[in-house]
Amino acid sequence: MITTKYVNYKKVLNLSGFHLLVISFWCTLIAVLFHVFHWDWMIIPWVPVALIGTAEAFLVGFKNNQAYERLWEARKIWGGIVNASRSFAAMVYAFETDNSETEKSELDERRKKIVYRHIAWLYAFREQSLVPVEWEHIKFEEDKLKNTDKKRHRIIRAGFPDYGRTPIFLKKYLSEEECELQSSYNNFATFLVSQQAKDVNELKNMKAISDFNQMQLQDCLTEFYTLQGQAERIKKFPLPRQFASTAFVFNIIFIMLLPLGLVSEFSKLGDWGIWVSVPFCITIGWIYIIMELVGDYSENPFEGLMFDIPMLSICRSIEIDLLQITGEHDDLPEPIASKNGVLV
């Protein structure tokens, strides 16, 4: 998530610099061919170009609106995880019966194990959400661009390394037996929630909590499954490619036609007007490219780039809150701070 009030121009150029060079070359080439070689036959009227530009603006606007909806829904999902996590941990430590057959120390240990496992679930779920799928930019980089675009995507990742420290957190908050089971499950986060349900049921069987308390805790676990499923729906179902691809193709067509229509209009001002048309063509084309890229990178909110939901920061905030609920106040982890204007 970008945290600066204004986007750094270096990041903008890194994202769209190549496109800017191509647009500049194309607009300059058309002006040279028209003025130096007098290729008047290639010029087209401005009206059809303007109509295409208007249609493309509507299409790109629709795509960006849908991309924002996916991004905002992802943020609401993680906001729900924050609220449900606090409620779950609070209830685990608050619920107790007078006829419990369990020693206080053992009960506290079981409660701590449940809360710790939930923290592990957060980091496991986050790591699963970052696994690349074929329509994401990171996957495209790995499969198609090889080394060509890696520097660019490192910068888009805001200078962070892979920040894949989930194994460290799992070893900290899970037992050794549970850690070893990670490779046995395709969806380890789902397995952890199922283990929570078993432990909650054990608390009920030990009469440490009432049947009604168990139902409330189970409702929380069901909510975690629901939120996880909602996030997986966004991750595993892309913005329909017919919309995304059509907007991109139409954008290219419009930018290709733009100087062919604009040069003739500016030539009415004289020979100098032909050259003045070049920066205007570049500016208009670049604006359309930026609009396309904003939507293109925003439609996948779990991609591990600077446009994503700050899942690591959210996980750390929940981790701190839950550790304090367990009674730990010393050696708490530090909140995740933004780096280079980006919070992950």
C-alpha positions in Angstrom: 0.0 0.0 0.0 1.4 3.4 -1.0 1.5 5.7 2.0 2.9 8.9 0.6 0.4 11.7 -0.2 1.8 11.9 -3.7 3.3 9.1 -5.8 7.0 9.4 -6.2 7.9 10.3 -9.8 10.6 7.7 -9.8 8.1 5.0 -9.1 5.8 6.4 -11.8 8.6 6.4 -14.4 9.7 2.9 -13.3 6.1 1.7 -13.9 5.4 3.5 -17.2 8.9 4.7 -18.4 9.1 2.1 -21.1 5.6 3.0 -22.4 6.6 6.7 -22.3 9.6 6.0 -24.5 7.6 4.0 -27.0 4.9 6.7 -27.2 7.5 9.5 -27.6 9.2 7.6 -30.4 5.9 6.9 -32.2 4.6 10.5 -32.0 8.0 12.0 -33.1 8.1 9.6 -36.0 4.7 10.6 -37.3 5.7 14.3 -37.0 8.9 13.7 -38.9 7.2 11.7 -41.7 4.5 14.3 -42.1 6.8 17.4 -42.0 10.0 16.1 -43.7 8.7 13.4 -46.1 5.3 15.0 -46.7 3.4 11.8 -46.1 0.1 13.5 -46.1 -1.7 10.3 -47.1 -1.2 8.9 -43.6 -3.1 11.6 -41.8 -6.7 10.9 -40.7 -9.5 13.3 -39.5 -9.5 14.1 -35.8 -13.2 13.2 -35.2 -12.9 9.4 -35.4 -9.8 9.5 -33.2 -11.7 11.6 -30.6 -14.6 9.1 -30.8 -12.3 6.2 -30.1 -10.6 8.1 -27.3 -14.0 8.7 -25.7 -15.0 5.1 -25.9 -11.6 4.0 -24.5 -12.0 6.4 -21.6 -15.3 4.8 -20.7 -13.8 1.3 -21.0 -10.8 2.2 -18.9 -13.0 3.9 -16.3 -15.1 0.8 -16.0 -12.0 -1.4 -15.6 -10.5 0.9 -13.0 -13.8 1.0 -11.1 -14.0 -2.8 -11.0 -10.3 -3.0 -10.0 -11.0 -0.6 -7.1 -14.0 -2.7 -6.0 -11.7 -5.8 -5.8 -9.1 -3.8 -3.9 -11.5 -2.4 -1.4 -13.3 -5.7 -0.9 -9.9 -7.2 -0.1 -9.3 -4.5 2.5 -12.7 -5.1 4.1 -12.0 -8.8 4.3 -8.8 -8.1 6.3 -10.6 -5.5 8.4 -13.0 -8.3 9.3 -10.1 -10.6 10.2 -8.8 -7.9 12.5 -12.1 -7.5 14.3 -12.9 -11.2 14.5 -9.4 -12.1 15.7 -9.6 -9.7 18.6 -13.1 -11.0 19.5 -11.9 -14.6 19.3 -8.9 -14.1 21.6 -10.9 -12.1 24.1 -13.6 -14.8 24.3 -11.0 -17.6 24.7 -9.6 -15.8 27.8 -12.9 -14.6 29.1 -15.0 -17.7 29.0 -14.8 -19.9 32.0 -17.1 -22.1 34.1 -17.2 -22.7 37.9 -17.2 -26.5 37.5 -14.1 -26.8 35.4 -12.2 -30.0 35.8 -8.9 -28.4 34.6 -6.1 -26.9 36.6 -5.7 -23.1 36.1 -2.2 -23.5 34.7 -3.3 -26.2 32.2 -6.3 -24.1 31.2 -4.1 -21.0 30.6 -1.7 -23.2 28.6 -4.5 -24.4 26.4 -5.8 -20.9 25.9 -2.4 -19.7 25.0 -2.0 -22.5 22.5 -5.2 -21.6 20.8 -4.3 -17.9 20.5 -0.8 -18.7 19.3 -2.2 -21.0 16.6 -4.5 -18.2 15.4 -1.5 -16.0 15.0 0.2 -18.7 13.0 -3.0 -19.0 10.9 -2.7 -15.3 10.0 0.8 -15.6 8.6 0.0 -18.9 6.9 -3.0 -17.4 5.2 -1.1 -14.4 4.2 1.7 -16.5 2.6 -0.9 -18.6 0.7 -2.5 -15.4 -0.6 0.9 -14.3 -2.1 1.4 -17.5 -4.2 1.5 -16.2 -7.8 -1.2 -17.2 -10.3 -0.9 -17.1 -14.0 -2.6 -13.8 -14.7 -0.6 -11.8 -12.1 2.4 -9.6 -13.0 4.8 -11.6 -10.9 3.9 -14.8 -12.5 4.1 -13.2 -16.0 7.6 -12.0 -15.0 8.7 -15.4 -14.0 7.3 -17.2 -17.0 7.9 -14.7 -19.8 10.2 -11.9 -19.0 12.9 -13.9 -17.1 15.6 -11.4 -16.1 14.4 -8.5 -18.2 11.9 -7.1 -15.8 13.1 -8.2 -12.4 14.7 -4.9 -11.5 11.5 -3.2 -12.3 9.5 -5.4 -10.1 12.0 -5.2 -7.3 11.4 -1.4 -7.3 7.7 -1.9 -7.5 8.1 -4.1 -4.4 9.4 -0.9 -2.8 12.8 -2.4 -2.1 11.5 -5.0 0.3 13.1 -8.5 -0.1 10.7 -11.4 -0.5 9.7 -10.8 3.1 8.6 -14.4 3.3 9.3 -14.9 7.0 6.3 -17.1 7.6 8.3 -20.2 8.5 9.8 -18.3 11.4 6.4 -17.3 12.7 5.0 -20.8 12.3 7.9 -22.3 14.4 7.3 -19.6 17.0 3.6 -20.1 17.4 3.0 -23.8 16.5 4.2 -27.0 18.0 6.9 -28.9 16.2 4.4 -31.6 15.2 2.0 -29.1 13.6 4.9 -27.3 11.8 5.9 -30.6 10.2 2.4 -31.1 8.9 2.5 -28.0 6.7 3.9 -29.9 3.7 1.1 -32.4 4.0 -1.7 -29.9 3.3 -2.4 -27.9 0.2 -4.3 -25.4 2.3 -2.5 -25.3 5.7 -4.5 -22.3 6.9 -7.7 -24.3 6.6 -6.1 -27.1 8.6 -5.2 -24.7 11.4 -8.7 -23.5 11.8 -9.9 -27.1 11.9 -7.4 -27.8 14.7 -8.8 -24.7 16.6 -12.3 -26.3 16.4 -11.0 -29.5 18.0 -9.3 -27.6 20.8 -12.4 -25.5 21.5 -14.5 -28.7 21.6 -12.0 -30.2 24.1 -12.4 -27.1 26.4 -16.1 -27.8 26.3 -15.6 -31.5 27.1 -13.4 -30.5 30.0 -16.2 -28.2 31.2 -13.8 -25.3 31.0 -16.4 -23.5 28.8 -20.1 -23.9 28.5 -21.9 -25.3 25.4 -23.1 -21.8 24.6 -19.5 -20.5 24.9 -18.4 -23.2 22.5 -21.0 -22.1 20.0 -19.8 -18.5 20.1 -16.2 -19.5 19.6 -17.2 -21.8 16.7 -19.1 -18.9 15.2 -15.8 -17.0 15.2 -14.0 -19.9 13.5 -16.7 -20.1 10.9 -16.2 -16.4 10.3 -12.5 -17.0 9.7 -13.4 -19.6 7.1 -15.8 -17.2 5.5 -13.3 -14.4 5.3 -10.6 -16.8 4.0 -12.9 -18.0 1.3 -13.8 -14.4 0.3 -10.1 -13.6 -0.1 -9.5 -16.8 -2.0 -12.3 -15.9 -4.4 -10.5 -12.6 -5.2 -7.2 -14.3 -5.5 -8.3 -17.2 -7.7 -10.8 -15.5 -9.9 -9.3 -12.6 -11.9 -11.0 -9.6 -13.3 -12.6 -11.2 -16.4 -9.8 -11.1 -19.0 -12.2 -10.1 -21.8 -12.6 -6.7 -20.1 -9.0 -6.3 -19.1 -7.5 -7.4 -22.4 -10.1 -5.4 -24.5 -9.2 -2.2 -22.6 -5.5 -2.8 -23.2 -5.9 -3.5 -26.9 -8.2 -0.5 -27.5 -5.7 1.7 -25.6 -3.0 0.6 -28.0 -5.2 1.3 -31.0 -6.1 4.8 -29.7 -2.5 5.7 -29.0 -1.4 4.5 -32.5 -4.1 6.7 -34.1 -3.6 9.7 -31.8 -0.7 11.4 -33.6 -2.2 10.6 -37.0 -5.2 12.8 -36.1 -3.5 15.4 -33.9 -0.7 16.3 -36.3 -3.0 17.5 -39.0 -4.9 19.6 -36.5 -1.8 21.3 -35.2 -0.4 21.7 -38.7 -3.1 24.3 -39.3 -1.1 26.6 -37.0 1.9 26.4 -39.4 5.0 24.2 -39.6 5.9 24.9 -36.0 2.5 23.5 -35.0 3.6 20.1 -36.2 6.4 20.0 -33.7 4.2 21.4 -31.0 1.8 18.5 -31.5 4.5 16.0 -30.3 4.5 16.9 -26.6 0.7 17.0 -26.6 0.5 13.6 -28.2 2.9 12.2 -25.7 1.1 13.7 -22.8 -2.4 12.4 -23.9 -1.1 8.9 -24.7 0.8 8.7 -21.4 -2.3 9.7 -19.4 -4.2 6.9 -21.0 -1.4 4.4 -20.4 -1.2 5.5 -16.7 -5.0 5.0 -16.3 -4.6 1.5 -17.8 -1.7 0.6 -15.6 -3.4 1.9 -12.4 -6.4 -0.5 -13.0 -4.1 -3.3 -14.2 -2.0 -3.4 -11.0 -4.9 -2.7 -8.7 -7.1 -5.6 -9.8 -4.9 -8.1 -8.0 -4.7 -7.0 -4.3 -2.7 -10.1 -3.1 0.3 -9.9 -5.5 3.1 -8.8 -3.2 3.6 -5.4 -4.9 3.3 -1.9 -3.6 -0.3 -1.6 -4.7 -1.5 -4.5 -2.5 -3.3 -4.7 0.8 -0.7 -4.3 3.6 -1.3 -7.8 4.9 2.0 -8.1 6.8 1.3 -4.9 8.7 -2.2 -6.1 9.5 -0.9 -9.4 10.7 1.7 -7.7 12.9 -1.0 -5.4 14.4 -3.2 -8.4 15.3 -0.2 -10.3 16.6 0.6 -7.5 19.0 -3.0 -7.2 20.2 -3.4 -11.0 20.8 -0.1 -11.3 22.6 -1.2 -8.6 25.0 -4.5 -10.4 25.5 -2.5 -13.5 26.6 -0.7 -11.3 29.2 2.5 -10.8 27.3 3.8 -7.2 27.5 7.5 -7.5 27.2 9.5 -8.1 24.0 6.5 -7.5 21.8 7.3 -7.3 18.1 7.5 -3.8 16.6 4.7 -2.7 14.2 5.6 -2.8 10.6 6.7 0.6 9.3 6.4 1.9 5.8 9.6 1.7 3.7 10.2 4.0 0.7 6.6 5.2 1.0 5.1 1.7 0.9 3.5 -0.4 3.7 3.4 -4.1 3.1 
